[in-house]
Structures are given as C-alpha cells and as structure tokens.
Amino acid sequence: MAQGRMHADERVVDAAVVRGLVADQLPRWAHLPVVHASSSGTDNAMFRLGDDLAVRLPRIERAVAQVEHEQRWLPLLGPALPVETPVPVALGAPGAGFPWPWSVYTWVEGAPPEPADLTERFVLDLAECLAVLHALDLPGGPPEHRGLTFGPRDAVTRESIAAMRGMPGIDTDAVTAVWDAVADLPTCAPPGTWVHGDVAPGNLLVRGGRLAGLIDFGGVGIGDPAVDVQVAWNLLPRSLRPVLREALGVDDATWLRSRAWALSQACLQLPYYVGTNRPLAANARYVIGEVLADAAAHD
C-alpha cells in the first residue's frame, strides 16, 4: 500500500517500487518481504525489509540531500550515543521508476513513546542521550539549518501564524505576542553543539519503558542545543519538563529558546498538515497550547 500524500510535489512510493529497487540493485535481499513501516516521517517513507533491515526513501526532492547526509554522519555519531541508532548498510541509486537515491539501514526495534511510557526513568534516559550528543567533539560538522538565532525563522513563522488565523482553538494574537518576545532572548553562543535537529515523538523508540532508540538523522548538525530540548514541549507533560531541565542543566535562556523553537515548529506544522497528517497536526495544537499556558504563567 502506498503511503498517503502530504505534499503537493510528493513521490508516493509503495512496496512494489521498493521490491523492484531491491531486486535490481541489491539482489542478495530480493527474497526478503517488504512491508510498509508505520512512520510519522514527513520527508521520507520507511519500509521494513525482512526482520532486520529498513529501506528509507525521500518523499520529496528537498529531502534528497538527507540521504548522503545520513550516510556520512550517522556511522560517526550513532556509536557514541547510549541508545541504538540505525546503521547504514547500503546506498541505493535511482531506478525502478524512483528518481532519487535511497538507503538501507539496520532495523531498530521499538515503538514511539505512549503516555504510559512517559516516566521519570524515561526522561532521564532522554536527558542522558541528549547530553552525550551535545557534548560530542567531532570536527567538521555542518551547520544545522535553523542556525543560532531566530532571524532566519521569523518570516516563515509569522506567515504560518497568519495561516492559522480563524482556526478553532488557536489564539493567534497570543501566539504572536509570545513569538515577538523571542527577539529579546539571548542567542546561542557560536559555534553551538552537535544537535539531532528533530527530537520528536516519532523519532524516539521505547522498549520496556526505556528509551532504546533514536532515528532520523537527516538534519543532524552543529547548532543551538535548544533545538533538541524542544522535546520538552512536543512530547513531555508539564509535570516532567522540570526533570528534563534539571537533568540537562538547562539555563533560563536555553529553556526559553527551546520553547520558542517548539512554538515555531508547531506553527509551521499545523496549517501545513492539518488536512493530511492528523497526528502531527494534533501534536502541533498540543505544543501551541502548552507554550501559551507556560508563557501566561511565567513570562
């Protein structure tokens, strides 16, 4: 079954295309079954190949660069982290009607965290993983696309806020007021740290109530660690946010930047995915509500 379309320019891929690519280019695995793997990914489609492998293919042209990016950096970063990460095992070329490169990785067992998984133990696992990543001393990393300031993100965030005007339950005036305030926040000191770039519920894997895996390294680079700390807002309930903050030793400025990055991301996601990815749109609504409640209580 092909995955649903989320982008006007999306290449919708089904298992038959993946089987054709594998048979033509990686015949040693041609006998393995191909099954669509449920994923919240918006840039890439994921298929399970047998029991131990995963095929990952760009959905859209602007995600094509992520293929080489992950192939280069994931083997260097993944082994340093305290959780399991995918290991690239093959790089595919265009073919079988598919126009872009694609990857085969080891399959990481686990499921995205459910509400029952969100315990203090899980948060401490998450904090350990982020702390190790942010402390890595690996030279030559590329800049994370959001940068160290909010300037490059301002215009598109305001356009997205305008697109939400009139949506039920969204107070765009309050959202604008919180976003206006980010201009006064102290910025991240250059050069920043290694960051994953998309620490979101769908990219975290749980086994037995513990954080066991981290996937999707397409945006990894050097940037503001607050970008990763936004997981406090897109996943954790407010009762557990202080646990993450204390475990990471996050200062006031970084904490407020994490809230701002989370708000910006949610504002971009809600109007774009409101009709095509309901779970992601629902998560964006949650983030916006949590950020506004926190701002009203503390700012």
C-alpha positions in Angstrom: 0.0 0.0 0.0 1.3 3.5 -0.8 1.6 6.0 1.9 -0.8 8.9 1.8 0.3 12.1 0.2 1.3 15.0 2.5 3.0 17.3 -0.1 1.8 18.6 -3.4 5.1 17.5 -5.0 5.4 14.2 -3.2 6.6 11.0 -4.8 4.2 8.3 -3.4 6.1 5.0 -3.0 4.6 1.6 -2.4 6.0 -1.8 -1.6 6.2 -2.8 -5.2 8.6 0.0 -6.0 10.8 -0.9 -3.1 10.8 -4.6 -4.2 11.8 -3.5 -7.7 14.7 -1.3 -6.4 16.0 -4.0 -4.1 15.7 -6.8 -6.7 17.6 -4.7 -9.3 20.3 -3.3 -7.1 20.6 -5.5 -4.0 19.6 -8.9 -5.3 21.0 -10.7 -2.2 18.0 -9.3 -0.3 15.4 -9.8 -3.1 13.8 -12.7 -1.3 13.0 -10.7 1.8 9.5 -9.4 2.3 8.8 -5.7 2.0 6.2 -4.2 4.4 5.3 -0.5 4.8 6.5 0.6 8.3 4.1 2.9 10.0 6.0 6.2 10.4 5.2 9.8 11.2 8.0 10.9 8.9 7.1 13.7 6.6 10.2 13.8 4.4 10.9 10.1 4.0 9.0 6.9 3.5 10.0 3.8 5.5 9.6 0.1 4.6 10.7 -2.9 6.6 12.9 -5.3 4.6 12.8 -8.7 6.2 13.2 -8.8 10.0 16.5 -6.9 10.3 16.6 -4.1 7.7 14.7 -0.9 6.8 14.5 0.9 3.4 14.2 4.7 3.7 13.3 6.8 0.6 12.8 10.5 0.2 9.2 11.6 -0.3 10.1 15.0 -1.7 13.0 16.4 -3.7 14.1 18.7 -0.9 14.8 15.7 1.3 17.1 14.0 -1.2 20.2 15.6 0.4 19.4 13.9 3.6 20.3 10.5 2.1 24.0 11.3 1.7 24.0 13.4 4.9 22.8 10.4 7.0 25.2 8.0 5.2 28.1 10.3 6.1 27.4 11.3 9.7 25.3 8.6 11.2 28.1 6.0 11.3 30.2 8.5 13.2 27.6 9.8 15.6 25.5 6.7 16.3 28.0 4.5 18.0 28.8 7.3 20.5 25.2 7.5 21.8 23.8 5.5 24.7 20.8 4.3 22.6 20.5 2.2 19.5 20.6 4.1 16.1 20.2 2.8 12.6 23.4 1.6 10.8 23.6 2.4 7.1 24.3 -0.9 5.2 23.6 0.1 1.6 23.1 3.1 -0.6 20.7 2.8 -3.5 20.6 4.7 -6.8 17.6 5.9 -8.8 15.8 3.1 -10.6 12.5 1.1 -11.0 10.7 4.4 -11.6 12.1 6.1 -8.5 14.1 9.2 -9.3 16.4 9.6 -6.2 19.0 7.9 -4.1 17.8 5.9 -1.1 19.2 3.9 1.8 19.0 0.6 3.6 19.6 0.6 7.4 19.5 -1.9 10.2 16.1 -2.0 11.7 15.8 -0.6 15.3 13.2 -2.4 17.4 10.8 -0.3 19.5 7.8 1.9 19.3 7.2 5.6 19.8 6.5 6.5 23.4 2.9 6.2 24.6 1.6 8.3 27.5 2.3 5.4 29.9 6.0 5.4 28.8 6.5 9.0 29.9 8.0 8.4 33.3 10.9 9.9 35.2 13.1 7.0 34.2 12.3 7.6 30.5 13.1 11.3 30.9 16.4 10.6 32.5 17.3 8.2 29.6 16.3 11.0 27.2 18.5 13.5 29.0 21.5 11.2 29.0 21.1 10.7 25.3 20.9 14.5 24.6 23.8 15.3 26.9 26.1 12.8 25.2 25.1 14.1 21.8 25.6 17.8 22.7 29.0 17.1 24.2 30.4 15.3 21.2 33.7 16.6 20.0 33.6 15.6 16.3 35.1 18.2 13.9 33.7 19.3 10.6 30.0 19.1 11.3 27.7 21.0 9.0 25.6 23.9 10.4 22.1 22.9 11.4 19.7 24.7 9.1 17.9 26.8 11.8 21.2 28.4 12.9 21.9 30.0 16.2 19.4 32.9 16.0 15.7 33.2 15.3 16.2 35.7 12.5 16.1 33.2 9.6 13.0 31.6 11.1 11.0 34.8 11.7 9.3 35.4 8.4 8.1 31.9 7.8 6.8 31.6 11.4 4.8 34.8 11.1 3.4 33.6 7.8 2.3 30.3 9.5 0.7 32.2 12.4 -1.3 34.2 9.8 -2.3 31.0 8.1 -3.7 29.7 11.5 -5.9 32.8 12.0 -9.5 31.6 12.3 -8.6 28.0 13.3 -10.8 26.9 16.2 -8.9 26.9 19.5 -5.9 28.9 18.2 -5.4 32.4 19.7 -3.1 33.8 17.1 -2.8 37.1 18.9 -1.4 35.3 21.9 0.9 33.2 19.7 2.2 36.4 18.0 2.9 38.0 21.4 5.0 35.0 22.5 6.8 35.0 19.2 7.5 38.7 19.4 9.3 38.2 22.7 11.9 35.8 21.2 13.7 38.7 19.6 14.9 39.7 23.2 16.2 36.3 24.1 20.0 35.8 24.5 21.2 33.8 21.5 23.2 30.6 21.5 27.0 31.2 21.6 28.7 30.1 18.4 29.5 27.5 17.2 26.8 25.7 19.2 26.9 21.9 19.7 26.0 18.8 17.8 22.2 18.5 17.6 19.9 15.9 16.2 17.5 18.5 14.9 14.3 16.5 15.1 13.9 15.0 18.6 10.2 14.4 18.3 7.9 11.6 19.4 8.1 9.7 16.1 11.9 9.5 16.2 12.2 8.1 19.7 11.8 4.4 20.3 10.9 2.7 23.5 11.4 -0.9 24.7 10.2 -2.0 28.1 9.5 1.6 29.2 13.1 2.7 28.5 14.4 4.9 25.7 16.0 2.4 23.4 16.5 4.1 20.1 16.8 7.3 18.2 16.2 7.5 14.4 16.1 10.0 11.6 19.4 11.8 11.5 18.7 13.7 8.2 19.0 17.1 9.9 21.9 16.4 12.3 24.5 19.2 12.5 26.0 21.9 14.6 23.5 24.3 16.1 21.6 25.5 19.2 21.1 22.7 21.6 17.7 24.3 22.5 16.5 22.9 19.2 16.7 19.4 20.7 15.4 20.5 24.1 12.1 21.4 22.4 11.2 17.7 23.0 10.2 19.0 26.5 7.3 20.7 24.7 6.4 18.3 21.8 6.4 15.2 24.0 6.6 15.6 27.7 3.7 16.6 30.0 4.4 19.7 32.0 4.9 17.6 35.2 8.0 16.0 33.7 9.6 19.1 32.0 11.5 20.1 35.1 13.0 16.6 35.3 14.5 17.0 31.8 15.6 20.6 32.5 17.4 19.7 35.8 19.0 16.6 34.3 20.4 18.6 31.4 21.3 21.6 33.5 19.5 23.9 31.1 19.8 27.6 31.9 17.0 30.1 31.6 17.9 31.4 28.1 18.3 27.9 26.6 15.0 26.8 28.1 13.1 29.8 26.7 14.8 29.3 23.3 13.6 25.6 23.4 10.1 26.8 24.0 10.4 29.3 21.1 11.8 26.6 18.7 8.9 24.3 19.7 6.4 27.1 19.1 7.8 27.9 15.7 7.9 24.3 14.6 4.3 23.8 15.7 3.1 26.9 13.9 4.7 25.6 10.7 3.2 22.2 11.1 -0.4 22.9 12.0 -1.6 24.8 8.9 0.5 22.7 6.6 -0.5 19.2 7.8 -4.0 20.0 9.2 -5.7 18.0 6.4 -3.0 15.4 5.6 -1.4 14.3 8.8 -3.8 14.4 11.7 -1.5 13.1 14.4 1.2 15.7 13.6 -1.4 18.5 13.5 -2.8 17.3 16.8 0.7 17.4 18.3 1.2 20.9 16.9 -2.0 22.0 18.7 -0.8 20.5 21.9 2.5 22.3 21.7 0.9 25.6 21.0 -1.4 25.2 23.9 1.4 24.2 26.3 3.7 27.1 25.2 0.9 29.6 25.6 0.0 28.3 29.0 3.6 28.4 30.2 4.1 31.9 28.8 1.0 33.1 30.6 2.1 31.5 33.9 5.8 32.6 33.9 6.5 35.5 31.5 
